[in-house]
Amino acid sequence: MTSPASPQPATTPDSTSAIPSTAPAPSPTRLSGAVWLALAVVYVVWGSTYLAIRIAVETMPSFFSAAARFLTAGLLLVGYLLVRQGPAGLRVSGRQLASAALVGVLLLTGGNGLVVLGETSVPSGLAALLVAAVPLWMVVLTAVGGGERPRRAELAGVLLGLVGLGVLSAPAIGGSVEPLGVVLIICATLAWAAGSFASKKIPMPGNVLAASAYQMLAGGLCNVLIGLARGEQHGLDLGAVSGRSWLALAYLVLFGSLLAFTAYAWLLRSAPLTLVATYAYVNPVVAVLLGWLILAEPLTGPTLAGGSIVVVGVCLVVSVSRRQGRPSKAGATAARR
């Protein structure tokens, strides 16, 4: 999942990245090759992070691996800011720092951390399909906390999404998937949506780069504390971590938390928002296919049926934003991991 920073639109459980500081590019009437290339990066890389998480937790403790990812990415972003903008680039008020920390904990500990923990027992494709429900929770939160009455198509999308979640959860009820893992990932989607919603309501740092850095550092530190509380340090042997788990972690830092969100941030200024928002229902498809091809994860009937229902529900939510000409909730919540 990624992390939004007010007042600019943002995202994702992987929203943790360096954002270009150049002036906004004009919206072209014809989409350039660069737009399609950046969109392909977001589709493939964010979709593939579910697979990378699944591989990382094969031999790494769940919360410690998430902590390593975000602390590393956060420190890299801090270094980038110091080189490009000096200490002034990191200067924020105490209230802004507290807000960024809160959002970082909701997104990267409650959101991403629970997904990482859930994927120790849930296939990566199923996890991605469950996470696709984030835009649906945003409709609910906007209606309850934002006073914005949802339209009929949005309500239909939410109801369809809930039905899809029920179908996706059926294997857990039947015993073929660990029920606790499914519950953890559903809780992660709620935390991610809450963090995305909160970022629009509380005073965030004006420098979106600084906001992202503080969010990653706060979320990473919280992941360390939870890992310690769970006893993940006992018996931890870095020498026993497999090479492919280390490679997966490096991929998550460099590609999931830096490259993909940089492409996403550029797309927000260079392409129609409704086109950018399509990541919300393309990422799960990529994740399911990669899990099937690389990890031989089964494509069961409930997974295919429930995933299709969730995708249709998200499409309905995005279509309302397109017709009404207002920011898409799906586009405002980068659900990346």
C-alpha positions in Angstrom: 0.0 0.0 0.0 1.4 3.8 -0.5 1.2 7.0 1.6 -0.7 10.1 0.8 0.5 13.5 1.9 -1.9 16.4 2.1 -2.6 18.7 0.4 -1.4 16.9 -2.7 -3.1 13.7 -3.9 -1.2 10.5 -3.0 -1.2 6.9 -2.4 0.0 3.8 -1.9 0.8 0.5 0.3 3.8 1.3 -1.4 3.4 5.5 -1.3 6.7 5.8 -0.1 9.0 7.4 -2.5 10.9 10.3 -4.0 8.6 12.6 -6.0 10.0 14.7 -8.7 10.2 18.4 -7.8 9.8 19.7 -11.4 6.9 21.9 -12.4 3.6 20.1 -13.2 3.5 18.9 -16.8 0.5 20.0 -18.9 -2.2 17.5 -19.4 -1.8 16.2 -23.0 -4.8 15.6 -25.2 -3.0 12.6 -26.6 -1.2 10.3 -24.2 2.5 10.1 -24.8 4.6 7.0 -24.8 6.1 8.1 -21.4 2.6 8.0 -19.9 2.0 4.4 -21.0 5.5 3.4 -19.8 4.9 4.9 -16.4 1.5 3.3 -16.2 3.1 -0.1 -17.1 5.6 0.4 -14.3 2.8 1.0 -11.8 0.8 -1.9 -13.1 3.6 -4.5 -13.0 5.8 -3.3 -10.1 2.9 -2.6 -7.7 1.2 -5.8 -8.7 4.4 -7.8 -8.2 5.1 -6.5 -4.7 2.6 -9.0 -3.3 4.8 -11.8 -4.8 7.9 -10.1 -3.4 6.4 -9.9 0.1 5.4 -13.6 -0.1 9.0 -14.5 -1.0 10.5 -12.2 1.6 8.5 -13.7 4.5 9.6 -17.2 3.6 12.7 -16.8 5.7 12.3 -13.4 7.3 10.2 -12.4 10.3 7.0 -10.5 9.1 7.2 -7.2 10.9 11.0 -7.0 10.9 11.0 -7.4 7.1 8.5 -4.6 6.7 10.5 -2.5 9.1 13.7 -3.1 7.1 11.9 -2.1 3.9 10.5 1.2 5.1 13.4 2.3 7.3 15.8 1.7 4.4 13.5 3.5 1.9 12.9 6.3 4.4 16.6 6.9 5.1 17.3 6.9 1.4 14.6 9.6 0.9 16.1 11.6 3.8 19.5 11.5 2.1 17.9 12.6 -1.2 16.3 15.5 0.5 19.5 16.6 2.3 21.5 16.5 -0.9 18.9 18.3 -3.0 17.3 20.7 -0.5 19.5 20.8 2.6 18.2 20.7 6.1 15.4 23.0 5.2 13.8 20.3 3.2 13.1 18.3 6.3 11.9 21.2 8.5 8.3 20.7 9.7 6.3 21.8 12.7 5.7 19.5 15.7 2.0 19.2 14.7 2.9 18.3 11.1 5.4 15.7 12.3 2.9 14.1 14.6 0.3 14.0 11.7 2.8 12.4 9.4 3.8 9.9 12.0 0.1 8.9 12.6 -0.5 8.5 8.9 2.7 6.5 8.5 1.7 4.1 11.3 -1.8 3.6 9.9 -0.6 3.0 6.4 2.7 1.2 6.8 2.1 -0.7 10.1 -1.6 -1.2 10.2 -1.9 -1.4 6.4 1.3 -2.9 5.0 2.5 -4.6 8.2 -0.7 -6.6 8.5 -0.6 -7.6 4.8 3.0 -8.9 5.3 1.9 -10.9 8.4 -1.2 -12.2 6.5 0.8 -13.3 3.6 2.7 -15.8 5.8 -0.4 -18.0 5.4 -2.4 -16.4 2.5 -1.4 -16.8 -1.2 -0.1 -13.5 -2.7 -2.8 -13.4 -5.4 -5.6 -13.8 -2.8 -4.0 -11.1 -0.7 -3.9 -8.7 -3.6 -7.6 -9.3 -4.4 -8.5 -8.6 -0.8 -6.5 -5.4 -0.8 -8.4 -4.2 -3.9 -11.2 -3.4 -1.5 -9.4 -0.3 -0.2 -11.3 2.2 -2.5 -14.6 0.7 -1.4 -13.7 1.4 2.3 -12.8 5.0 1.2 -16.4 5.5 0.0 -17.7 4.4 3.4 -15.2 6.6 5.4 -16.0 9.6 3.2 -19.7 9.2 3.8 -19.3 8.7 7.5 -16.5 11.1 8.3 -16.6 13.5 5.4 -20.3 14.1 5.1 -20.3 13.3 1.4 -23.4 11.3 0.5 -22.4 8.4 -1.7 -24.2 8.0 -5.1 -26.1 4.9 -6.0 -23.4 3.5 -8.2 -20.9 3.9 -5.4 -23.2 2.1 -3.0 -23.6 -0.6 -5.5 -19.9 -0.8 -5.9 -19.4 -1.1 -2.1 -22.1 -3.8 -1.8 -20.6 -5.7 -4.7 -17.1 -5.4 -3.1 -18.4 -6.8 0.2 -20.0 -9.7 -1.6 -16.7 -10.3 -3.4 -14.8 -10.2 -0.1 -17.2 -12.8 1.2 -16.6 -15.1 -1.7 -12.8 -14.6 -1.4 -13.1 -15.5 2.3 -15.0 -18.7 1.6 -11.8 -20.8 1.3 -10.8 -19.7 4.8 -14.2 -20.8 6.1 -13.8 -24.1 4.3 -10.3 -24.6 5.9 -8.2 -24.4 2.8 -6.8 -21.0 3.7 -5.8 -19.8 7.2 -8.8 -17.7 8.5 -6.7 -15.5 10.6 -4.6 -14.5 7.6 -7.7 -13.4 5.7 -8.9 -11.4 8.7 -5.6 -9.7 9.1 -5.5 -8.6 5.5 -9.1 -7.3 5.6 -8.1 -5.3 8.8 -5.1 -4.0 6.8 -7.4 -2.6 4.1 -9.4 -0.7 6.8 -6.2 0.7 8.3 -4.9 1.7 4.9 -8.2 3.5 4.0 -8.2 5.2 7.5 -4.7 6.5 7.0 -5.5 7.7 3.5 -8.6 9.5 4.8 -6.8 11.0 7.8 -4.1 12.4 5.6 -6.7 14.7 4.0 -8.1 15.9 7.3 -5.0 16.7 9.5 -2.1 19.1 8.9 0.6 17.4 6.9 4.0 18.7 6.0 3.8 21.0 3.0 6.8 19.2 1.4 5.4 16.0 0.2 8.9 14.4 0.1 9.4 15.2 3.8 6.0 13.9 4.6 6.7 10.6 2.9 10.1 10.3 4.6 8.6 10.8 8.1 5.7 8.4 7.3 8.1 5.7 6.3 10.4 6.2 9.3 7.4 6.3 11.8 5.8 3.2 10.2 9.2 1.4 10.1 9.9 2.1 13.7 6.5 1.0 14.8 7.0 -2.3 12.8 10.2 -2.8 14.8 8.4 -2.4 18.1 5.6 -4.8 17.1 8.2 -7.3 15.9 10.0 -7.1 19.2 6.7 -7.5 21.1 5.9 -10.6 19.0 9.3 -12.0 19.8 10.6 -12.0 16.3 14.1 -11.3 17.5 14.3 -14.7 19.3 16.2 -17.2 17.2 16.7 -14.6 14.4 19.6 -15.7 12.3 20.4 -13.4 9.4 22.6 -16.1 8.0 19.6 -18.4 7.6 17.7 -15.8 5.4 17.7 -17.1 1.9 19.2 -15.2 -1.0 15.9 -14.9 -2.7 14.3 -13.3 0.4 17.1 -10.7 0.5 16.5 -10.1 -3.2 12.8 -9.7 -2.6 13.4 -7.2 0.1 15.8 -5.2 -2.1 13.1 -5.2 -4.8 10.5 -3.9 -2.4 12.8 -1.0 -1.3 14.1 0.1 -4.7 11.2 -0.8 -7.0 8.1 -1.0 -4.8 8.8 2.0 -2.5 10.8 4.3 -4.8 10.5 3.6 -8.6 6.8 2.7 -8.8 5.5 5.6 -6.6 7.7 8.1 -8.5 6.0 6.9 -11.7 2.6 7.1 -9.9 3.3 10.7 -8.7 4.3 11.8 -12.2 1.2 10.2 -13.7 -1.0 12.2 -11.3 0.2 15.3 -13.0 0.6 14.0 -16.6 -2.4 11.7 -17.3 -6.2 11.6 -16.6 -6.8 10.6 -13.0 -9.3 8.0 -14.0 -6.7 6.3 -16.1 -4.2 6.4 -13.2 -6.8 4.9 -10.9 -7.0 1.8 -13.0 -4.1 0.5 -11.0 -6.6 -0.4 -8.2 -8.0 -3.2 -10.3 -5.1 -4.1 -12.5 -2.6 -4.8 -9.7 -4.6 -7.7 -8.3 -4.7 -9.3 -11.8 -1.0 -9.0 -12.1 -0.5 -10.4 -8.6 -2.7 -13.4 -9.2 -1.0 -14.3 -12.5 2.5 -13.9 -11.0 1.6 -16.0 -8.0 0.3 -18.7 -10.3 3.3 -18.6 -12.6 6.1 -18.3 -10.1 4.8 -19.8 -6.9 2.3 -22.2 -8.4 -0.5 -20.7 -6.3 -3.8 -22.3 -7.3 -6.4 -20.4 -9.2 -9.5 -21.6 -7.4 -13.1 -20.9 -8.3 -13.7 -18.7 -5.2 -10.6 -16.7 -6.0 -11.5 -16.1 -9.6 -15.2 -15.4 -8.8 -14.6 -13.2 -5.7 -11.8 -11.3 -7.4 -13.9 -10.5 -10.4 -16.7 -9.2 -8.2 -14.3 -7.0 -6.3 -12.9 -5.6 -9.5 -16.4 -4.8 -10.8 -17.2 -3.0 -7.6 -14.0 -0.9 -7.8 -14.8 -0.1 -11.5 -18.2 1.2 -10.4 -16.6 3.5 -7.8 -14.1 4.8 -10.3 -16.8 5.4 -13.0 -18.7 7.7 -10.7 -15.7 9.9 -10.3 -15.3 10.0 -14.0 -18.9 11.0 -14.7 -19.0 13.6 -11.9 -15.6 15.1 -12.7 -14.4 14.8 -9.1 -11.2 13.2 -7.7 -11.4 9.4 -7.7 -11.3 7.8 -4.3 -9.5 4.9 -5.9 -6.9 7.3 -7.4 -6.4 8.9 -4.0 -5.5 5.8 -2.2 -2.6 4.0 -3.6 -3.2 0.6 -2.2 0.3 -0.7 -2.6 2.3 -2.7 -0.7 
